[in-house]
Structure formats: structure tokens, C-alpha cells
Amino acid sequence: MFSYSVVAEKSLLTCRYLAIIAAIAAPASTAVTSAACIAMLLTWLMSGQVWQSLKISAGQPTGKILLLFFAWLIISSLYADTDWTDKINTLSSWKKLFYTFVLLGLFYPTQWKARFVYSYLAAMSLAAVISVPLWLLDIQVMEGREIGIFMTNHSSQSLAFVVAALCCIFLLKESLSQQKKCLLVGMMVLFLFNIFFISPSRSGYLALPVAAVFAIANLYGYKKLPHILGIMATALLLVVLTSSTLQQRIKVGWEEKTNYQTSEEVTSIGIRVIFAQNTWELIQQKPLLGYGTSSFKSVYSSYAAAKYQDWRGDPASDPHNQYLFVWLENGLIGLLIFLAYIYTAIRQGATQQPYGAMGASVLVAIAAVSLFNSNFKTFPEGHLLAFFVGCLLAQQSANNTEKDSA
């Protein structure tokens, strides 16, 4: 016999599974992630839990700050000197944070957080196993990608394994059997090998140490921070001395930074320096309110074109620095709200062991590398972050309960 309550229950169950699928697919497949996100929203609407879940999301500190940030993005779009197509496209690029807001009201049951983490670890372990023989056998999966890289790009693959390694750090502190802990250690070794020896991603080299220090300090206490920093520095030195891939990437980065003023072609580090210089000069002209949501491309491109006659004057839609991007478009007010979101989410997550703290550690990792990329808005990293923060930080107030038979 047909019953809407049965449909609603199954829809909610499906919605949560689709969120897990989207998170796993984020570093590797744009198509699968997009389809999973659309299906997730549809099943969420069919679940009959929309209003209740939104209230739960809005009742959390992170949810409140997200609402404030959404509001300021919309207000900022009103004074941007761009057409409405650009405004809508830029607002849409922040939809990852909307997913975070939705998931904050859906993933509060602990068993779903556990399913999320263990499913992700299983998938990433398989991915890490696959990448090693590809690297050893010098197999290039696709033209333009480095040896051993088969996800969207080397940065997304590296950060996917960084997130997996952070999960392992927290799970090792849990009451698990010796066999499971040995398995986790083996998985972590695989992830670390991929991050530091296979992938040429400098984002991974930065993200893991920074987030690992936060994670370990969160687990063992900040009074032990000096010891943690000492151990981490020693481990990093050992990795630098043994990884030719890491050594080469550091060398190339240093040369690009040193020679960017005389270079005749675009380099990864050189263009970031130019972006930072020009963006900061523009920010100084309108520091408080900025130029408005969607304004970066038009404002920056015209400024750079008038200033340079070579590659430095090429148009750009992003400065490869999330904080400078927010400041230029949304002003100091928008930047402070954005920083408040990061702080609030980290603080909310740090109090929830182990899953909330995992989500907070992932946010620390992405926040660190966002000094050199706009990872909150890029597709692979932005979706991965959105789902980890939304799913693992979710919590429910005592007066809000739901029968969860799944």
C-alpha cells in the first residue's frame, strides 16, 4: 500500500547516500559529482524534511554565519558594475557552501557520519593502490596528466589523499581492534606516499603538515604543540631529503618566484605573484565594500591590460588566492564574514570527536592552500570541502529529534 511516509523515509536515505557518492566522486569526476548533487537535492525535496533540516542548519553556529555570508554576497552583487548573467554565475560558483548548509541539517546522526568517513576511506584506499603501479610502471593515464595521476588533476588527487590521511589520524585514536589499526596505518602510508612521492602538487605538501598539526594538537592537547611541531618538522625534513618529486617541485617553484619579473612566459608561481600585486593595488582603492560580487574579471582585466603589455596583462577571473578574491569583490566586510565562517566552523568541529574534528581539519587544510588557490570555489576541492564540513560538523539540538531508521 502506498504511503508517503515510506517514500519520504526512502528519499532521505537516498539523499544521504548520494551525498557520500558526491564527496567520493568530487576529486575525480565532474559529471558524477554534478549528477549526484542534483539527485541529492531532488531526494531532499522529496523527503518532506526540507523545512525541518533547514531549521537545524540555521540553528548551528556555522549555519548562521553561512546565512550571513550568503546575504552579503547578494547585497554585494547589487552594486557590482556587471550584468546579471555574470552576477548569477558568480553567485552560483558559491553553491558549494549552500550544499554545506543543507548537509548541516541532514548528517547529525553519528552512524551516517561513520558511513560517510569509512566509505570515503575505502574509495580513496583503492585509488591510492591504483596510483602506485601506474607510477612504478611509468604509465600516463591521460595526456597532460603526470605519471600516477588519474583524477581530475594532480592537485585534486593530492588533496583527496590529504583528506583521507587526516581521517586516519583521528580514527587511530578510537577504540579499534589491533587489526583495524594496522590497516589504518597501512592506508596512511599509502596516502603519504602518494602525496609526497607521486604527486607534484605543492598544495598537498602544504595542506597535510598544517592540517596534521591541528589534528594531532586537537587530539593530544595544545600544551604538546612544541613537541608536535618538532616531530612534524623532523618528518618533513626526512621527506624532503628522500622525495625527488618534492625536491624538483620546490626547486621549480623557487626559480619561478625568483625569475617572474624577467620571464617571457607564464609560470605557476610568477602569475600568482602578479595576481597578488595587482589585486592588492585594486583592493586599496575600495577596501571596505569592494567592487561587488562578480566584479573581479572585469575590474582586474582592465587594470592589468592598462599596466602591462605582455603576459602580465592577460585577463583573469581569479587571483589564485581565495582571501584576496573575496576582499576585492566583497570588501573587508565580506572578508571578515568569510573568515568568521572558517573560524566558527573550525571551532564547532573541534568540539566533536572524532568526526567533527575531522571536518575541521579538512577545513584547515583547504584554508591553508587557499592562500595560493581559490579552493573554496574550484569544483573538485570546493565540493570535497563542502561535503566534509557539512556532513561531519552537523549536529542536532536537544529539542530537535528525528526517527532515523536507516
N, C-alpha and C positions, 0 to 999 in steps of 0.2 A: 504494500500500500504506500502511495506517495506521501511523503512527509517533508515539509520544508525544513524542519529541524535537522533531518538527516542530510539533506542537501547542504545546509549551512555548515554542519559539522565537517562533512567531507571537503567542502570548499576551503575551510580554514586549514584543515590538514594538508590539502594540496598546496595552498598558498605558502605554508611554511616549508614544504619540501622544495617548492620552486625557488624560494629564497636561497636555500642551500645550493641548489643547482646553479643559480646565477652567480653566487660567490665563487664556486669552484671553476666555473667557465670564464670568469672575468679576465684572468691573465692570458687566456689562450684563444677565446673565440668571441668576437664582437656579435656575430649572428646569434649564437646560442644564448649569450647573456641578454641581448635585447629581447629575444623571444621569451625567455624565462621571466624577465621583468614585466613585460606586458601581460603574460599569463598570470603572474603573481598578483598584479593589480586587479585583474578581472576576477580572479577567485576571491580576492579580499573583498571586493564589492559584493560578490555573491554570498559571502559568509554571513551577512547580517551583523557583522561585528565592527563595521566601519566607525560608527559614532563612538562606541564604547572604547575601541582601540585608540582612536584619536584623543579621547579624553585621558586615557592612560599615558599616551605620549606627551601630551601637553602638561600633564601633572609632574613630569620629571624635570629636574634642572636643565638637562641637556636639551630636552624638547622645548622648554621655554625660550632658551637662548636661540635655538634654531628658528622659532617663530619670529623672534625679533630680527634676526638676520634676513629672513625672507621678506619681512616688511620693509626693511631698509633697502634691499635690492630693488624692490618695486618702486619705492619712493625715489631712489637714485635714477631709475630709468626715466622718470618724468622730466628731469632737467638735462638728460643727455641729448646732444645735438646729432642724433642719428634717427634713421627711420624706424618704424615699428617692427619691421622684419628683423632688423639687427637686434632690437631690444628683446624681442621674443626669443630669438636664437640664443642670446647670451643668458637670459633667464632660464632657458631650457637646459643650458650647459651645467647649471647648478642643480639639476634634478636628482643627482646622486644624494644630496643632503635631504631631499624630500623622501627618498627611499629610507634613509636613516630614521627620519621622523616616523614614518609608517611602522617600521620594524620595531621601534622602541615600544610600541603598544601591542606587539604580537609575540615576541620571543621571551617573555618573562618566565615561562615555566623552565625550570632547570634542566629537565630532560631534553628539551628542544635545543638548549644551548650545547649540551653534551653531544647531541646528534650532529649539530652544525660543526662543531670542532673536530669530532672524530671522522666525519665524512670528508671534511676538507683535508685532514691529515692523511687519510687513506689515498685520496686522489693525488695529493702532492708527493707522497712517497712513491707512487707508481711513476709519476712524472720525473722524479729525481733519478729513479732507477733507469728509466729510458734514456735520459740525457747522458749518463756516464758512458755506455758503449758507443753512442753517437760521437762523443768527444774522443774516446780512445781510438776509434776506427776512422777518425777524421772525416765524418760524414756531414755534409751540409744538407739540411732538410729542405731549405728553400733559398733561392738566390737572394742575396742581400743580407742573409742572416748568418751569424757566426757559427762555427762548429759547436755542436751540442745544444744550440738554441732552437727550440721548436715551438715556443709560444709566440705571442704577438711580436715581441722584441726582447732584446737581452735585459732591458730594464724591468719590464713587467715580469719576466721569468724569475729574475733575481729577487725582486720584491715579494713574489709569491712564495719563494722558499724562505725569505726572511720572516714572513708572517708564520709559516709553518714551524720554523725553528723557535720562534717566540712561544708558540703554543706548547711545544715540547718542554721548554724551560719550566712553565707553570705546572704541567702535568706530572713532571718528575717529582714535584713536592707533594703530590697527592698520595693517598694510601692505596698503592697499587702493588700487585704481585711483583716479585723479582723478575719474572719472565717478561712482564709488560714493561717494566722499567728498562730492561736490557734492549727491548725492541725500540723503545723511545730513544735511547741513546744511539742505537744504530741508525735510526731515521735522522736524528740530528746531525750525525756525522755526514750522512749523505747530503743533507741540506747545506751544511757548511762547505763541503767540498764543491758543490755546485756554485755557491755564492762567491767563493774566493779563488777557486782554481779553474772553473769552467767559464763562468760568465765574465765579460769585460765591463759589467755595469758598475760605474763608480757610485751610483745611488745605493746599491746593495752594500758596498764597502763602508758607506757612512751610516746607513739606516740600522744595520744589525748591531754594531757596537753601542750606538747611542741608546737604542731601544732595549738592548740586553742589560745595560747598566741600570736603566729604570726598572726593568722587570725583576732583576736579582735584588736590587735595593728594596723594591716593594715586597718581595718575599722574605728577605732576611733582615730588613731594618736599615734605615738610612744612617745609623750610627756606624755601620760597617762599610759605608761608602768609600772611605780611603782604601780599604783592603780590596774592595770590588774593582775600583779604578786601577789599582796596581796589578791585579790579576788580568784585567782586560787589556791593559797596556802591554803586558808581557805576551799575552796570547796574540795580540795584533802584530807585535814585533816578529814573533815566530812565523806568522802567516806571511808577512811582507818579505821575510828572508827566504821563504820556501816557494812562494807562488810567482812564477814568471809572468803569468797573465796580469796579476795585480801590479807587479813592478812595471810592466810595459804601459799599463793604463795610467799609472801615476806619472811616469816619465813623459808620456804624450801630453797629459793634462798640464804639466808644468811648462813644457815647451810652448803649448798653445797660449797659456797665460802670459808667458814672457814675450812672445813674438806677435801678439794680437795687433799691435799698432802698425807693424810693418808687413803683416801677412797680406798676400794678394788674393787669398780666397777665404771663404767662411770656415771657421773651425768651431767645434763644440764649445770650448771654453771661451774663445775670443768673442763669439757673438753674444754670449751671456754677459761678458764684461760691458760690451757696448749697450746691450739692453738695459743693464742696471744703471749705467751712467745717464743715458737719455731719459729713462723712466724717472729717475730721481730728480733730474732737472725739471721735468714736467710737473712732478708732484709739488715741487717747491712753489710753483705758480698758483696752484689751487689745493693747498694741503688739507683743508678742513672738510670740504664736501666732495672734492674730486670732480671729475668731468662727467660722471654719470654712468650707470650700468650700460654696457655695450659700446663705450666710447674709445676703448683702448686702441683698436686698429686704426681708426680714422685719425685720432689725435697723434698717436705715436708715428704713424707712417708719414704724415705730412711734415712733422717735426724733423724726422731723420732724413727725409728726402731733401729738405732745405739745408741741412747741415753737412751732408756727405755726398760725394759723387761716385763712390764705389760701393762694394757690398754692404758697407756700414749703413748706407742709406736705403737699403731694401725695406719694403713694407713688412710689418709683423703684426700678428694678432695676439701675441702673448710674450711677456718678458722672461719667461722661464724662471719666474720667482713668484710664488703664489701671493706673498705678502705685498710685494710691490704692485702686482696686478690689482689686488683689492684696494690698496691705498689710492692708486691712480683713478680707478673707476668710481669707488665709493667713499673716498676721502678717509680722513683719520677716524671719523665716526664709524664708518663701515669696517675699517681695520680693527678698531678696538672691540667691536661686537664679534668679529671673526675670531680674534684672539681669545675673547671671553668664551666662545663656543669651545675652542680647543682646551682651555683651562678647565672649564666646567665638566666637559666630557671625561677628561683625564681624572679629575677629582672624583666624579661619580663612579667611574670604572674601578679606580684603585681600591675602593672600599668593598668591592665584591670579588671575593676569591672563589675559584680561580678565573672564572670566565670573564667577569667584568674587567679584571686587571689585564687579561689577555687583550681585550678590545682597546683598553687604554694604551697598552704597549704598542699595538699596531698604529694607533693614532700618533704616538710619539715618533715612531719610525717615519711615517709619512710626513709629519710636520717638520722633521729634521731635513729630509731631502727636498721638501718644498721650498727651501731657500734657493734651490737651483733648478726647480721644475714647478709646474703648476699641477701637482699630482692630485689635488682635490677635485680638479675638473677634467683631467685626462681620463679616457674611457677605461682602460684596464685597472690602473691604480685607484682611480676615483670610485669605481664600483666596488672593488675589493675592500677599500676602506669603509665605504658607506655600509656595506653589509656586515662587516665585522663590528663596527661601532654600534649599529642599530640592533643587531641580534644579541651581542654579548653584554651590552650595557643595559638592556631592557630590564625594567623592574616594575613591580605592581604594588600599589599602596595597599595597606591592610584592609581598607574598606571596599576594595575592588576585587572581587573574586570571580573566577570563571571555572566551570566544569570542563576539564580538559581530559577527555577520554583517550586521546591519541598517545 
